[in-house]
Amino acid sequence: MNGTYKMDFASKTLTLSKAFADAATNPESEEYNIILRFQQDIPNLKIVRKTHKTPTRYKNKVSGEITVRNQFKNLTYKNMERFMNALPKSEEYLKVYNFLRYDAGLVQTSVYKAVRDWFMAQFPKFRSNPLFYIKNEPKVIDISSFLEQQEKKDA
């Protein structure tokens, strides 16, 4: 028998692994007969295929830090702009941000990745301590040196 299956009698749900579902496509296989028996015995049986497991730990590629959530979750253009607008030197940050997003993006293969990398380099404590930036005003990262570093990383 290929793969596995799990039957939940309370919810009338049969969960199949990919290997089991693939093997069940052959009407002469044991897997096909198992599914057929479950369908005959349990009316309104739902059959679902097991998908990948969502990771419970994420590893930061730069620092190697392990966190319990994805560091880029909900890091959209809108949320980056909202964060920068709340800071004291928001005009300086937004000037670089807009250049990266709209002007430098023409030569970048992935505009979002370039903007996200700049944002995370500019505000490294964004996830752990966002209030840090209200009292402390970090210097705006020079855009030309940042783009050169990104090109070296990508190459």
Backbone as CSV, one residue per row, in Angstrom:
resi,resn,N_x,N_y,N_z,CA_x,CA_y,CA_z,C_x,C_y,C_z
1,MET,0.846,-1.180,0.000,0.000,0.000,0.000,0.891,1.242,0.000
2,ASN,0.592,2.194,-0.887,1.352,3.439,-1.000,0.694,4.542,-0.180
3,GLY,1.485,5.277,0.581,0.963,6.425,1.310,0.105,6.027,2.490
4,THR,-0.597,7.040,3.016,-1.420,6.823,4.197,-2.765,7.512,4.026
5,TYR,-3.676,7.145,4.912,-4.969,7.811,4.964,-5.390,7.905,6.418
6,LYS,-6.313,8.832,6.673,-6.823,9.001,8.031,-8.324,9.216,7.930
7,MET,-9.077,8.426,8.683,-10.532,8.527,8.659,-11.011,9.179,9.941
8,ASP,-11.777,10.266,9.813,-12.395,10.934,10.959,-13.890,10.631,10.894
9,PHE,-14.347,9.740,11.747,-15.733,9.293,11.689,-16.698,10.376,12.181
10,ALA,-16.265,11.238,13.072,-17.144,12.280,13.591,-17.525,13.280,12.494
11,SER,-16.538,13.697,11.702,-16.824,14.669,10.644,-17.058,14.017,9.287
12,LYS,-16.966,12.687,9.249,-17.143,11.919,8.017,-16.183,12.413,6.929
13,THR,-14.910,12.503,7.311,-13.887,13.004,6.395,-12.758,11.996,6.279
14,LEU,-12.400,11.684,5.042,-11.280,10.803,4.752,-10.159,11.664,4.181
15,THR,-9.023,11.701,4.877,-7.886,12.509,4.445,-6.832,11.583,3.852
16,LEU,-6.426,11.898,2.624,-5.478,11.061,1.899,-4.156,11.776,1.697
17,SER,-3.068,11.009,1.727,-1.767,11.579,1.357,-1.684,11.599,-0.168
18,LYS,-0.717,12.313,-0.701,-0.558,12.417,-2.151,-0.295,11.042,-2.763
19,ALA,0.584,10.274,-2.135,0.918,8.949,-2.661,-0.303,8.036,-2.658
20,PHE,-1.105,8.113,-1.596,-2.305,7.278,-1.511,-3.314,7.689,-2.575
21,ALA,-3.515,8.999,-2.743,-4.467,9.501,-3.738,-4.031,9.116,-5.150
22,ASP,-2.728,9.206,-5.417,-2.228,8.813,-6.738,-2.436,7.320,-6.990
23,ALA,-2.188,6.506,-5.973,-2.357,5.064,-6.127,-3.834,4.692,-6.287
24,ALA,-4.718,5.488,-5.695,-6.148,5.190,-5.750,-6.744,5.471,-7.128
25,THR,-6.011,6.099,-8.012,-6.523,6.346,-9.364,-6.566,5.071,-10.198
26,ASN,-5.880,4.041,-9.747,-5.888,2.744,-10.434,-7.017,1.893,-9.840
27,PRO,-8.049,1.551,-10.647,-9.184,0.800,-10.097,-8.835,-0.610,-9.618
28,GLU,-7.672,-1.115,-9.938,-7.281,-2.452,-9.507,-6.431,-2.437,-8.239
29,SER,-6.188,-1.244,-7.673,-5.306,-1.152,-6.509,-6.066,-1.342,-5.203
30,GLU,-5.302,-1.653,-4.166,-5.873,-1.821,-2.830,-6.407,-0.478,-2.315
31,GLU,-5.729,0.629,-2.650,-6.138,1.962,-2.209,-7.524,2.309,-2.765
32,TYR,-7.752,1.982,-4.014,-9.054,2.235,-4.644,-10.152,1.486,-3.899
33,ASN,-9.885,0.237,-3.561,-10.874,-0.575,-2.842,-11.152,-0.040,-1.445
34,ILE,-10.138,0.489,-0.771,-10.333,1.078,0.567,-11.275,2.270,0.464
35,ILE,-11.031,3.137,-0.495,-11.886,4.323,-0.659,-13.308,3.897,-1.011
36,LEU,-13.431,2.918,-1.879,-14.741,2.425,-2.293,-15.527,1.874,-1.105
37,ARG,-14.865,1.114,-0.232,-15.531,0.574,0.957,-15.991,1.682,1.894
38,PHE,-15.136,2.690,2.108,-15.524,3.817,2.964,-16.737,4.550,2.374
39,GLN,-16.760,4.741,1.072,-17.883,5.437,0.440,-19.179,4.637,0.550
40,GLN,-19.087,3.327,0.491,-20.278,2.487,0.625,-20.783,2.476,2.058
41,ASP,-19.880,2.457,3.013,-20.261,2.364,4.430,-20.719,3.700,5.019
42,ILE,-20.168,4.793,4.513,-20.457,6.105,5.112,-21.069,7.022,4.048
43,PRO,-22.377,7.287,4.157,-22.978,8.222,3.207,-22.461,9.641,3.469
44,ASN,-22.407,10.461,2.431,-21.929,11.848,2.503,-20.473,11.938,2.973
45,LEU,-19.671,10.983,2.589,-18.252,10.984,2.951,-17.525,12.092,2.179
46,LYS,-16.748,12.890,2.905,-15.911,13.906,2.266,-14.500,13.342,2.147
47,ILE,-13.923,13.478,0.968,-12.557,13.007,0.752,-11.697,14.235,0.455
48,VAL,-10.657,14.422,1.254,-9.745,15.552,1.062,-8.319,15.029,0.956
49,ARG,-7.509,15.794,0.253,-6.105,15.420,0.113,-5.273,16.270,1.053
50,LYS,-4.402,15.645,1.790,-3.555,16.332,2.760,-2.618,17.269,2.015
51,THR,-2.525,18.500,2.496,-1.605,19.464,1.901,-0.382,19.602,2.782
52,HIS,0.509,20.472,2.392,1.746,20.644,3.156,1.457,21.202,4.543
53,LYS,2.358,20.971,5.428,2.238,21.452,6.789,2.831,22.852,6.869
54,THR,2.108,23.784,7.460,2.618,25.132,7.625,3.730,25.103,8.659
55,PRO,4.884,25.692,8.325,5.993,25.641,9.285,5.666,26.390,10.569
56,THR,6.172,25.871,11.679,5.957,26.517,12.968,7.150,27.373,13.366
57,ARG,8.249,27.235,12.675,9.446,28.032,12.932,9.986,28.549,11.604
58,TYR,10.458,29.783,11.620,11.046,30.396,10.433,12.477,30.802,10.748
59,LYS,13.373,30.577,9.819,14.768,30.933,10.016,15.098,32.128,9.130
60,ASN,15.639,33.174,9.751,16.054,34.360,9.026,17.329,34.033,8.262
61,LYS,17.325,34.256,6.942,18.472,33.897,6.124,19.684,34.773,6.404
62,VAL,19.451,36.016,6.824,20.552,36.942,7.056,21.200,36.695,8.414
63,SER,20.399,36.742,9.472,20.958,36.641,10.822,20.971,35.215,11.362
64,GLY,20.208,34.312,10.750,20.128,32.951,11.250,19.192,32.804,12.432
65,GLU,18.522,33.895,12.802,17.611,33.897,13.934,16.373,33.061,13.611
66,ILE,15.920,32.268,14.581,14.732,31.440,14.404,13.572,32.100,15.142
67,THR,12.472,32.332,14.411,11.300,32.976,14.994,10.092,32.075,14.821
68,VAL,9.012,32.414,15.532,7.800,31.613,15.458,6.859,32.092,14.362
69,ARG,7.194,33.186,13.702,6.350,33.652,12.607,7.204,34.163,11.461
70,ASN,6.609,34.249,10.319,7.286,34.731,9.133,7.549,36.219,9.293
71,GLN,8.798,36.632,9.186,9.155,38.026,9.429,8.597,38.976,8.378
72,PHE,8.202,38.471,7.230,7.694,39.335,6.172,6.168,39.297,6.061
73,LYS,5.509,38.574,6.952,4.057,38.501,6.901,3.467,39.893,7.126
74,ASN,2.528,40.273,6.293,1.852,41.572,6.339,2.791,42.743,6.110
75,LEU,3.949,42.504,5.542,4.870,43.599,5.228,4.571,44.057,3.804
76,THR,3.455,44.748,3.655,3.023,45.236,2.357,3.517,46.664,2.155
77,TYR,3.407,47.157,0.919,3.768,48.549,0.650,2.980,49.483,1.562
78,LYS,1.696,49.218,1.686,0.827,50.075,2.499,1.287,50.113,3.956
79,ASN,1.614,48.938,4.520,2.042,48.893,5.921,3.413,49.532,6.122
80,MET,4.313,49.392,5.140,5.612,50.066,5.239,5.419,51.579,5.242
81,GLU,4.547,52.066,4.355,4.286,53.509,4.285,3.652,54.016,5.576
82,ARG,2.709,53.261,6.127,2.070,53.671,7.387,3.096,53.784,8.502
83,PHE,4.007,52.831,8.572,5.039,52.854,9.610,5.933,54.079,9.455
84,MET,6.381,54.335,8.225,7.287,55.477,8.005,6.587,56.807,8.219
85,ASN,5.310,56.897,7.882,4.568,58.139,8.097,4.434,58.483,9.575
86,ALA,4.509,57.511,10.445,4.385,57.743,11.881,5.691,58.195,12.519
87,LEU,6.799,58.147,11.777,8.103,58.488,12.334,8.384,59.982,12.197
88,PRO,9.246,60.518,13.071,9.566,61.947,13.011,10.211,62.395,11.686
89,LYS,11.134,61.621,11.134,11.795,61.997,9.880,11.164,61.270,8.697
90,SER,9.851,61.232,8.657,9.158,60.427,7.650,9.448,60.886,6.220
91,GLU,9.636,62.202,6.007,9.874,62.698,4.646,11.153,62.122,4.057
92,GLU,12.196,62.030,4.877,13.482,61.501,4.400,13.366,60.021,4.052
93,TYR,12.686,59.261,4.893,12.518,57.836,4.642,11.646,57.601,3.402
94,LEU,10.565,58.362,3.303,9.654,58.190,2.173,10.287,58.599,0.853
95,LYS,11.217,59.532,0.889,11.908,59.947,-0.336,12.702,58.762,-0.912
96,VAL,13.443,58.073,-0.054,14.225,56.913,-0.490,13.290,55.767,-0.872
97,TYR,12.268,55.558,-0.060,11.294,54.492,-0.321,10.634,54.681,-1.690
98,ASN,10.162,55.886,-1.965,9.502,56.158,-3.250,10.461,56.021,-4.420
99,PHE,11.724,56.426,-4.229,12.704,56.252,-5.296,12.881,54.772,-5.613
100,LEU,13.040,53.965,-4.558,13.211,52.522,-4.772,11.979,51.893,-5.408
101,ARG,10.827,52.289,-4.936,9.595,51.654,-5.405,9.235,52.052,-6.834
102,TYR,9.380,53.327,-7.162,8.887,53.789,-8.451,9.982,54.022,-9.491
103,ASP,11.128,54.549,-9.087,12.157,54.909,-10.069,13.196,53.810,-10.254
104,ALA,13.786,53.351,-9.162,14.819,52.312,-9.266,14.201,50.971,-9.615
105,GLY,12.911,50.835,-9.408,12.232,49.585,-9.703,12.244,49.232,-11.172
106,LEU,12.500,50.222,-12.028,12.511,49.951,-13.458,13.653,49.031,-13.847
107,VAL,14.769,49.080,-13.111,15.922,48.247,-13.442,16.004,47.001,-12.557
108,GLN,15.184,46.927,-11.528,15.191,45.776,-10.625,14.316,44.662,-11.196
109,THR,14.702,43.436,-10.949,13.871,42.314,-11.395,12.681,42.131,-10.463
110,SER,12.870,42.381,-9.176,11.785,42.285,-8.214,11.766,43.555,-7.380
111,VAL,10.836,44.437,-7.702,10.761,45.723,-7.006,10.433,45.510,-5.534
112,TYR,9.460,44.661,-5.251,9.064,44.440,-3.866,10.233,43.940,-3.028
113,LYS,11.012,43.008,-3.563,12.140,42.464,-2.813,13.155,43.553,-2.508
114,ALA,13.429,44.431,-3.464,14.383,45.519,-3.235,13.867,46.467,-2.158
115,VAL,12.592,46.815,-2.239,12.004,47.721,-1.242,11.985,47.051,0.124
116,ARG,11.588,45.779,0.166,11.532,45.053,1.437,12.919,44.934,2.069
117,ASP,13.932,44.612,1.260,15.288,44.484,1.789,15.784,45.812,2.343
118,TRP,15.493,46.913,1.623,15.891,48.238,2.122,15.162,48.536,3.430
119,PHE,13.859,48.261,3.481,13.066,48.540,4.674,13.597,47.774,5.879
120,MET,13.911,46.482,5.679,14.414,45.676,6.789,15.829,46.100,7.198
121,ALA,16.629,46.586,6.249,17.959,47.087,6.597,17.858,48.432,7.314
122,GLN,16.910,49.256,6.890,16.722,50.579,7.495,16.132,50.468,8.896
123,PHE,15.210,49.532,9.071,14.515,49.372,10.350,14.665,47.935,10.856
124,PRO,15.858,47.538,11.300,16.063,46.140,11.710,15.244,45.728,12.930
125,LYS,14.833,46.674,13.762,14.044,46.337,14.954,12.551,46.514,14.713
126,PHE,12.155,46.575,13.458,10.757,46.809,13.096,9.826,45.782,13.735
127,ARG,10.188,44.521,13.701,9.323,43.470,14.258,9.456,43.352,15.776
128,SER,10.665,43.420,16.284,10.869,43.169,17.708,10.541,44.376,18.595
129,ASN,10.855,45.598,18.132,10.635,46.783,18.955,10.354,47.995,18.063
130,PRO,9.158,48.106,17.500,8.877,49.210,16.584,8.884,50.582,17.256
131,LEU,8.637,50.633,18.557,8.640,51.926,19.257,10.050,52.497,19.411
132,PHE,11.053,51.699,19.158,12.444,52.144,19.210,12.665,53.342,18.287
133,TYR,11.984,53.363,17.163,12.222,54.386,16.146,11.519,55.708,16.427
134,ILE,10.687,55.756,17.439,10.067,57.031,17.796,11.065,57.909,18.538
135,LYS,11.835,57.315,19.461,12.838,58.080,20.207,14.167,58.142,19.471
136,ASN,14.539,57.094,18.783,15.806,57.038,18.064,15.541,57.236,16.574
137,GLU,16.309,58.103,15.965,16.129,58.388,14.545,17.356,57.897,13.787
138,PRO,17.299,56.674,13.247,18.459,56.161,12.517,18.683,56.957,11.231
139,LYS,19.945,57.045,10.867,20.310,57.746,9.645,19.759,56.975,8.440
140,VAL,19.304,57.709,7.440,18.753,57.077,6.244,19.891,56.401,5.485
141,ILE,19.690,55.163,5.098,20.701,54.388,4.378,20.911,54.996,2.998
142,ASP,22.176,55.149,2.631,22.520,55.676,1.310,22.047,54.695,0.250
143,ILE,21.246,55.191,-0.665,20.598,54.314,-1.639,21.572,53.713,-2.637
144,SER,22.576,54.461,-3.061,23.508,53.937,-4.069,24.340,52.782,-3.501
145,SER,24.850,52.931,-2.281,25.630,51.841,-1.686,24.733,50.638,-1.387
146,PHE,23.477,50.892,-1.009,22.545,49.798,-0.741,22.273,49.006,-2.014
147,LEU,22.042,49.683,-3.124,21.773,48.993,-4.384,22.997,48.196,-4.853
148,GLU,24.196,48.719,-4.619,25.414,47.984,-4.979,25.527,46.701,-4.162
149,GLN,25.236,46.792,-2.871,25.285,45.610,-2.020,24.259,44.568,-2.471
150,GLN,23.072,45.020,-2.863,22.043,44.100,-3.327,22.462,43.397,-4.625
151,GLU,23.127,44.140,-5.512,23.601,43.530,-6.758,24.672,42.468,-6.484
152,LYS,25.550,42.746,-5.504,26.581,41.771,-5.143,25.954,40.518,-4.541
153,LYS,24.910,40.691,-3.708,24.224,39.550,-3.096,23.548,38.693,-4.154
154,ASP,22.892,39.348,-5.111,22.164,38.622,-6.153,23.078,37.905,-7.113
155,ALA,24.306,38.429,-7.288,25.248,37.826,-8.247,25.952,36.608,-7.718
